[in-house]
Amino acid sequence: MGELVDKIKGNVNEAVGKAKQQSNNPDTRAEGKGQEIKGKGQQVKGAVKGALGDKV
């Protein structure tokens, strides 16, 4: 189950990050890029958990 939760959190963070990157504020754009990267990391974490059977 942790695999699915990580993947969902990753998708949400990635989407919110991409939306923030559309801002006119450079600080918000930078924050959005970081959030998108965090989301991608969470998705990888979920994939690893899936491959290892949620033992991570």
DRENPA-3360 file (N, C-alpha, C; in nm, 2 decimals, always signed):
BEGIN
1 = MGELVDKI = +0.08/-0.12/+0.00/+0.00/+0.00/+0.00/+0.09/+0.13/+0.00 ~ +0.20/+0.12/+0.06/+0.29/+0.23/+0.07/+0.34/+0.27/-0.07 ~ +0.35/+0.18/-0.16/+0.39/+0.20/-0.30/+0.29/+0.30/-0.36 ~ +0.16/+0.27/-0.35/+0.05/+0.35/-0.41/+0.05/+0.49/-0.35 ~ +0.06/+0.50/-0.22/+0.06/+0.63/-0.15/+0.18/+0.72/-0.20 ~ +0.30/+0.66/-0.21/+0.41/+0.74/-0.26/+0.39/+0.78/-0.40 ~ +0.34/+0.70/-0.48/+0.32/+0.73/-0.62/+0.21/+0.85/-0.63 ~ +0.11/+0.84/-0.55/+0.00/+0.94/-0.56/+0.06/+1.08/-0.51;
9 = KGNVNEAV = +0.13/+1.07/-0.39/+0.20/+1.19/-0.34/+0.29/+1.25/-0.45 ~ +0.37/+1.17/-0.51/+0.46/+1.21/-0.61/+0.39/+1.28/-0.73 ~ +0.28/+1.22/-0.78/+0.20/+1.28/-0.88/+0.15/+1.42/-0.84 ~ +0.10/+1.43/-0.72/+0.04/+1.55/-0.67/+0.15/+1.66/-0.66 ~ +0.26/+1.62/-0.60/+0.37/+1.72/-0.59/+0.42/+1.76/-0.73 ~ +0.43/+1.67/-0.82/+0.48/+1.71/-0.95/+0.38/+1.80/-1.02 ~ +0.25/+1.78/-1.01/+0.15/+1.86/-1.07/+0.15/+2.00/-1.01 ~ +0.16/+2.01/-0.88/+0.16/+2.14/-0.81/+0.29/+2.22/-0.85;
17 = GKAKQQSN = +0.40/+2.14/-0.85/+0.52/+2.21/-0.89/+0.52/+2.27/-1.03 ~ +0.46/+2.19/-1.12/+0.45/+2.24/-1.26/+0.36/+2.37/-1.26 ~ +0.25/+2.37/-1.19/+0.16/+2.48/-1.18/+0.23/+2.60/-1.12 ~ +0.31/+2.58/-1.02/+0.39/+2.69/-0.96/+0.49/+2.75/-1.05 ~ +0.54/+2.67/-1.14/+0.64/+2.72/-1.24/+0.58/+2.82/-1.34 ~ +0.45/+2.82/-1.35/+0.38/+2.92/-1.44/+0.37/+3.06/-1.38 ~ +0.41/+3.07/-1.26/+0.39/+3.20/-1.18/+0.49/+3.31/-1.24 ~ +0.45/+3.43/-1.22/+0.54/+3.54/-1.26/+0.65/+3.57/-1.15;
25 = NPDTRAEG = +0.63/+3.51/-1.03/+0.72/+3.53/-0.92/+0.84/+3.43/-0.94 ~ +0.96/+3.48/-0.94/+1.08/+3.39/-0.96/+1.09/+3.30/-0.84 ~ +1.06/+3.34/-0.72/+1.07/+3.26/-0.60/+0.97/+3.14/-0.61 ~ +0.85/+3.17/-0.66/+0.75/+3.07/-0.67/+0.79/+2.97/-0.78 ~ +0.85/+3.02/-0.89/+0.89/+2.93/-0.99/+1.00/+2.84/-0.94 ~ +1.09/+2.89/-0.87/+1.20/+2.81/-0.81/+1.15/+2.70/-0.72 ~ +1.05/+2.74/-0.63/+0.99/+2.65/-0.54/+0.91/+2.54/-0.62 ~ +0.85/+2.58/-0.73/+0.78/+2.48/-0.81/+0.87/+2.38/-0.87;
33 = KGQEIKGK = +0.99/+2.42/-0.91/+1.08/+2.33/-0.97/+1.13/+2.23/-0.87 ~ +1.15/+2.28/-0.75/+1.19/+2.19/-0.64/+1.08/+2.09/-0.60 ~ +0.96/+2.14/-0.60/+0.85/+2.05/-0.57/+0.83/+1.95/-0.68 ~ +0.85/+1.98/-0.80/+0.83/+1.89/-0.91/+0.94/+1.78/-0.90 ~ +1.06/+1.81/-0.87/+1.17/+1.72/-0.85/+1.14/+1.63/-0.73 ~ +1.08/+1.68/-0.62/+1.05/+1.60/-0.50/+0.94/+1.50/-0.55 ~ +0.84/+1.54/-0.63/+0.74/+1.45/-0.67/+0.80/+1.34/-0.75 ~ +0.89/+1.37/-0.84/+0.95/+1.26/-0.92/+1.03/+1.16/-0.83;
41 = GQQVKGAV = +1.09/+1.22/-0.72/+1.16/+1.13/-0.63/+1.06/+1.04/-0.55 ~ +0.95/+1.09/-0.52/+0.85/+1.01/-0.45/+0.79/+0.90/-0.54 ~ +0.78/+0.93/-0.67/+0.73/+0.83/-0.76/+0.84/+0.72/-0.77 ~ +0.96/+0.75/-0.77/+1.07/+0.65/-0.78/+1.07/+0.57/-0.65 ~ +1.05/+0.63/-0.54/+1.04/+0.56/-0.41/+0.93/+0.46/-0.41 ~ +0.81/+0.50/-0.47/+0.70/+0.41/-0.48/+0.73/+0.29/-0.57 ~ +0.80/+0.32/-0.68/+0.83/+0.21/-0.77/+0.93/+0.11/-0.71 ~ +1.03/+0.17/-0.63/+1.12/+0.08/-0.56/+1.05/-0.01/-0.46;
49 = KGALGDKV = +0.96/+0.06/-0.38/+0.88/-0.02/-0.28/+0.80/-0.13/-0.35 ~ +0.74/-0.10/-0.47/+0.67/-0.20/-0.54/+0.76/-0.32/-0.59 ~ +0.88/-0.28/-0.63/+0.97/-0.39/-0.68/+1.02/-0.47/-0.56 ~ +1.03/-0.42/-0.44/+1.08/-0.49/-0.33/+0.96/-0.54/-0.24 ~ +0.84/-0.52/-0.28/+0.73/-0.57/-0.21/+0.70/-0.50/-0.08 ~ +0.71/-0.36/-0.08/+0.68/-0.27/+0.03/+0.76/-0.30/+0.15 ~ +0.88/-0.36/+0.14/+0.97/-0.38/+0.25/+1.06/-0.26/+0.28 ~ +1.06/-0.16/+0.20/+1.14/-0.04/+0.22/+1.08/+0.05/+0.32;
% end
